[in-house]
Each structure stands twice: as structure tokens, then as C-alpha cells.
């Protein structure tokens, strides 16, 4: 049994999207020959919501270490809020201690808290252990460079320059890459030519049916984040918003407006709920969806709640919707991390995604819903309106191809991760 040390600053019970791959993979690593040990930041040093149910799926025999972090109360005075930066020194000390007393074959970074990745080359040099990086999002990105300053993330000037400096430190010595998008790998291979010779694989997040069983078992503890009226039809999207999703939202709303104009009695029953659209602390998020509805004159039909909701409440919400929408970015490399729960909810599904998005391919291949492209100038608004009528008014449910969907199960995608780990180990033996 080979041993992998996993670095994931946010982890259960913290409700963070970037820890879901590992949470869903932990039950299967041993089956494919790898014994996992995980190092996370103690939840009390984070400012994200927690969900105790997230820990239910963690095997009891998995060893989990926790590290401290500098208090955000003090570091924010210097403009530093990142959990990766606040925990960096503590990670170095703790993992040094672990590696001095225990032998590991591989270090695996699976997080979007990117600054912690610079410890990879340090541990590789000090302990002669290869490391693999899981690129769930772009790290150093030029996406916002040609966007209006008002649409750039907070502290963009600082983070952009820090990312540009830190990324090469971590990537140039990496021994393997996993990514949710081929586009991310293509960018990194072009930026760092040495990476072309290391094992790399596109592996999306896995589908984990057990999460739905946890929700059903605890059904009575959940509350819907919107008021459900049986005389209305509720279309739900749970996930982040942002200016990069304006094209997708506008296409959806234009289809709705056309339906209102042609079939007012039917379409006036529709209500759109956008939930958890901001990563900002509770009560401080800025709406990015509702203003589009207001500009288009349909705000009476649209509700946006910026506060994030716990993971299992998200599933509960999807199961109580009349229909679901997947809203994507106009960045072709973006992939929607919640694609699988949307499919597993078995509700009428409409998606607005860039044609190069992996989520678009998954939904199409599994016949799980209708996908509209956000990067076509001739987007057919009439078709969007027709689909909304079919799925919500006529209540046409998808005929999901479950045998195709099985390819994306957490178990199968954990095997792919382990296969890549084995390739890294084999390539190290060849080099030595």
C-alpha cells in the first residue's frame, strides 16, 4: 500500500467547494492501492460556514492532521485574508514534522488556496518526495485584464501580482498535474514547457450518490432558502454569480421575456431563484444577477440571495425545485463544480455554458438536460423560451443515460487519480 499525503486547507466540516474532490475520493483511495493522510487547517481559523454532515462520509480510519493559522483579525490589517497565506508557516512546520517521522510516496495538493503550493518544491527538495497538483481553477490568470475595473475581484492588483510571482515557484518542479479542464493544462504547458513531460490528466469532480442518501436521512432538519408557492413554478440555481456569467444569465432572461410576451399566463408563473452567489461573508455579498433582471424589467420574477448555503442544504434545495439551471462563465476554461448534484437530483435541467466547458459535455453525453452556448452570437432566444416551456410548463423530465453517467462516479474518478499517482511514481523510478 503506497501512502499519499494530501494538502487541503479547507476540509470537512468546512463548506468549501475545493475540498469536495478529496472528500468524495477518501472512501476509495485504499481500494486502488493508496493510503491517504490529510492535513487541513483547523476550522476555527476559517471564516466559512461549516456543515457537520460533510464529515459523515469520511472513513473513520483516515488520519487527519490540523494546523493553525494566523488570526484574520490581525492579518487583515495588512490586507491579508487568504487562509493559504495565514496558514503557510504552520503547514511548513507541521508537514516537516510528519515527514520526519513517517514515510510517504507522494504529496498531493488539492485546493484552490494556491499559495500553499509553493511548499511543494521545498518538501520535494528536503524529503525527496514527488508532488502532484490538482488545478481546480486557474491560478495566475489574465482573464480580468481586459475587463472593466469595476468587474475585477477585490484586491485584484495585489493578488494578480502575487499569483504571477508564486505560480512558477510551485509549477516548475511539479511531478504530475490533475485538472478539471484541458484548457488549464494547455495554458500551463505553454507557460512551463517542462510540464509537458510529466504525467497529467483531466479529471472532473466525481458524482457521489451517497450525499443524496445523507440528505434524505436528515430531511427534517433542512429548510428551503426560498418561499415555495405551489401555484408557482420555481427554477433554481445554487452557486456563485459574477460578471463573467452575464452572458449566460442574459440569454436565460431573454428566453423568459420572449415567453412572457407570447404565453403570459403560463410564463408569469415562473420564479427564478439564484442562491449563494457570493463568497463574501454573510450579509455583505453584492448582487450580480438581480441587477440584470432589473435592467431587463423582470425583477419581479427574480430573487437573488448572495449568502452561501451549506452543501447538503444545497442538495435539499435542488430536490425541492421544479427545475434547475446551470449558469456558466464566458471563460471557456470554467467548469461548474455542482454539475453532478444537478444531474442526480433528476429534475428538468437547462444549462448555459461555453461550448468548451467540460460541464457542457457531461450534460450532453448523459442526456441530462438542454445545453445552450453562451459564446455564439446567434444564440436562439426562441429555443430557450421553447425549452423553458417544455421543461417547466409541460414538466418534461430528462431521460438520463445512467450507464454513461457512471463514468463520472467518484469511485471511477478516484481510480483515475490513483492511476496518475502510479505514473508519477513509475516515472520517478525511471529517472533514478
N, C-alpha and C positions, 0 to 999 in steps of 0.2 A: 504494500500500500504506500503510494507516494504521498507526500504531505505538501499542502499549499497554504500559505499564509495570506489571508485576504485583508486588504485595507479598504475599509468603507466607513468614513467618518460618521455619516448618518446611518443608523440602523435601527431596527425594531427595538422599542415601540415607537420610535420617531417616525412620523408620517411624511417620508420624503420619497419622491419618485425614483431617485437614483440608487436606492438600495433594493429595489424590487427584484432586479435580476438575481442578486445573491440570495435574497430571502426565498425565492422560488426554486433556486438551484440547490440549496443546502440539503434538502431531503434526498438528493440523487447523486451527489459527488462520490460517496463511498461505493455506490453500485458500479461506477466506472473507474474505480481504482485510485481515487484521491481522497485523502482525509483532510477536511478543511479546519482551519483555526482562523478566527476572525478578530480583528482589532478595530474597535469603534470608539467614538467619543461618548463619554458619559452624557446621557440625555439632559441632565440638569444644566449643561453648558450650552445647549442649543436653544433657539427661540422658535422652534417649530412645534406644531401640535403633536401629541402622542396618541397612539391608539393601541391599547393593551392587547386587542385581538390579533394584532400583527405578530405577536410572539407565539401564538398558538401553533403556527405551522413550523416553528423552529425545532429541529430534532434536539432532544434533551442531552444527547451525547456530544454535541458540537461545543468545543471550547471557545468561549468569547471573552476577550480582554477589553477593558475600558480604559481610556486615557482621559486626562484632564484637558482643559483649555483655559487660556486667559479669559477673564471676565469681559464680556462685550461692553459692560457698563464703563469699563476703563479704556478698552482699546478703541471704542467708538469716538473717544475724544481726539484720537489721531486719525480718524476716518477709516478704521479697520474693523469690519464686522464679520468678514469671512471666517467660517468655522475652520477651514483648512489652515489659514494663517495663524489663527489663535491657538490651534492645537499642534502646530508643526513641531515645536520644540519637544512637547510631551510625547508625540509619536516617535520622534527620533530616540528619545531615552528609553521608552517602553519597548520598542521593537528591538533595539540593541540588546536589551536585557533578555528578551525572548530568544533571539538568535544565538546568543552566547550560551544558552542552556539547552537548546533544542534544535535538532537538525530539520531543515525544510528544503524541499527540492525546488520550490518556486514561490515567488511573491506575485500576487495578483491584485492590481489596483482596479477597483470597480466603483467609480464615483464621478460626479461632476464637480467635486470640490478640488479642482485641479492643482492648486499649489502644493498639496501634499505629495504629488507625483515626483517632485524633484528629489525626494528621498530614495527613489528607485536606484539611480546610478550610485548613490552613496552606499546603500546596502549591498549592491552588486560588487562594488569595489572592496568593501570591508569584509564581506562574508562569502564572496564568490557564489552568489545566488542569482540566477536569471530572474527577470521580471516581465510580466505581461500587463499591458494597459488596455482597459476597456473604454473606448471612446464613445460614450453615450450621446455627447453633444460636441460641437466644435469647441476647441479651447481658444487659441488665438484666431479670431475671425475678423475679416474686413467687411462683413455684411453691412454694418451700420455706417460705414464711412461715407457712402453716398446717400444716406437717409437724412432727413431734416434733424437738426439738433434736438428738437422737442420730442422726437420719437426714439432717441437713444436712451439706453438704460441709465439709471442713476450711477454717478461716479464713473461714467464711461471713459473719460480721459485717463483716469488713474488705472482702471482695470485693463484697458486696452494696452497700455504700455507695459504694465506688469506681465500680462499674458505673453506679449511679444518677447519679453526677456526670459521668462521661465519655461515656456514650452520647449525650446530647443534643448535646454538642460535635461529635461525628462525624456524627450522623444529620441534623441540621437543615440542613446545607449539601450533603448528598449529591445527586448529579445522576442517579443511577439505582440501582435495587435488584434484586438477584437473590436468590432464597431457595429452599430445598428444601421449604418449607411455606407454603401460603397463610395459615395461622394466624399465622406470624411477620409476614407483610406486613400482615395486618389489624391486629395489635397495634401495629405501628409507625405505620401510617397514622392510627390513632386517637390515638396518643401525640404524633405530629408531623404535623399536618394539611397542612403544605406538601408532604409527600411524595406526596400524592395526585395531584399534577400532574406528577411525574417518571416517566419510563419505568420499569416494574417488571415482573418476570416470575418465575413459579415454574418453576425448572429443577432437576430432581433430578440427582444424580450420574449419570455415564454408565456404561454397560456396556462393558468393554474386553476383548474376546476374546483379544487378543494376550497378556495376562497369563497365560492358561492355557497358551499355547504356550511361554512362558518357563519355566513350571514343568515342563512335560513334557520340555523340552530339558535341564533340570538336575535331573531326577527323582532321581538317585542321591545328591545332596547333602543331601536333606531327611530328617528323622526325625520320626516321629509323636510328638506330645506326650502320648500315652496308650498303654497296653499293649493291643494288639488281639488278641483271642482269637477264633479262627474259630468257636468253638462259641457265642459270644455275639453279640448284635445291638447295634451301637453307634450311638446318636443323639448328634449333635454340635451344639453351639452355640459359635461363636467370636465374642466381643465383650464389651462392658462389662456388668457387673452393676449392682447398685444397688437401694436400697429402693423406687424407683419402678417396679421390674419385679416386685415381689412378686405382684401380681395375676396376671400372665401365668404366672409360674413355678408358682404355687399351682394354677392351672387345669390346667396340664400334669401336675403331680404327682397331682392328684385323679383325672384321667383314667387315669393309670398305676395308681393304687391300686385303682381300680374293676376294671381289667383283671387285676390280681393276684388280686383276690377271686374273679373269675369264671373266669379261664383261667390259673391259676397256672403251669402247666407251660410255657405259651408266654411269658407276660409276665415270668417270672422270668429269662428270657434277656436282657432289655433292660438296657443300661447307658447312663447319661446322662453326657455329658462337657461341662462348661462351662469354657471355656478363655479366658484373657486378660481376666478380669472386672474388673480394677482398673487404674487409671492410675498407681498408686503405684510407686515404684522396686522393682526385682526383689527378691523376698523379704520385702517389707513390706506387701503388699496384705492387706486384710481381706475375708474371705469374706462374701458376701451371699446366695448361693444354697444352699450346703451347710447352713447353719443352718435353712433352711426344710424341707429334706429330713429333717433330724434331728428337727425338731418334728413332722413328719408320720409318722415312723417308717419312712422308706425310705432312710436314709443309705447303706445297704449297696449301693444301686444307683446312687448319685450321686457323681460326682467333680467337684470344682471346683479349678481352678488359676488363681490370680489373676494370675500373671505374663503380660504381653503376649507374643505371638509375632510374628515378622517377617511381613510381608504375604504373601509368596509361600509361606511355611510354612503360613499360614492356608489358602491355596488348596489346597495339598498335603493338608492335613488334611481339608478338605471332600471332596476327591476320594476319600479313603480311608474315609469314613464310610459306614455302611449307610443312614443317614437324617439329615436336617438339621432343626434347629429354629430359627426366628427368634423371638427374645424381645423384646418391645417394652415401652415405658414406658406408665404410665397417664396420661401427659401427652399430650393429643391432638395436640400440635404435633410430637411426636417422630417422626423418620423414621429407619429403620435404614439406615445407610450401606452395609452389606455385602449388601444385598438382591440386587444383580446377580450377585456371585460365587456366592451360594447357588443362583440360578437356573441360571447357566452350568455349575454342577457336575452338573446333570441327575440329582439324587438325589431320592428321596421327601422331600417337604418339608411341614412343619407349622408354622404361624405363629400367634402370639398377639399381637395388635396392637389398638390403639384403632381404632375404625371410621373415624376421621377421618385416620388416618395414611396418607401417600402410599404407603408400602410395602405396605399392605393392598390398595390399589387396583392397584398394579403386579402383585402376585402373582395377584390375582383375574383381571385383564384378560388376563394371559399364560397363564392356566390352569396356573400353575407349582406349585401346591400348595393345601392346605386352610388357610383362614384362620379363626381363632376370635377373637371380640371379647372384649376384656378389660374393656369398660365396660358390659356387660349384666349385670344382676343375676341373670337366669335362664339363665346360661351352662349349656349342656347337657354335663355331665360324661360322660354315656353316649356322646355323639357324639365326644368327644375320645378316649375309650377305643376306640371303634369305628374311628376314623381311625388310631390307633396300631397297631391290629391289622392293618388293611388295608395300611398303607404299610410296616410293618416285618416283620410275620409273613408276610403274603401277598406282600410285596415288590411292591406296586403302584406303578409309576413314573409320574410326571406326563407328560401329553401336551401339551408346551409349545407355545403358539402363537408360533412364531418370527417370523412377519410382524408380529405385534403387538409383540413384544419389540424389534424393530428400531427402533421409535420411541425407545427408550431407549439407543441406541448412543451411545458417546462422540462420534462424529462428528456425529450429528444434534443432540446437546445442545450441542456446541461451536458449531454454526451458530446455535442459539438465543441463545447468549451474544453472538455477534458481531452478530446482528440487534439485540439490545438496545444494544450499543455504538453501532451506527449511528444508532439512535433518539436516543441521548443527544447525539451529535454534531450531528444534524439539529436537535434542539431548541435547542442552543446557538446555531446559526446563526440560527434564527428569533428568539431573544431578542436577538441582537446586531444 
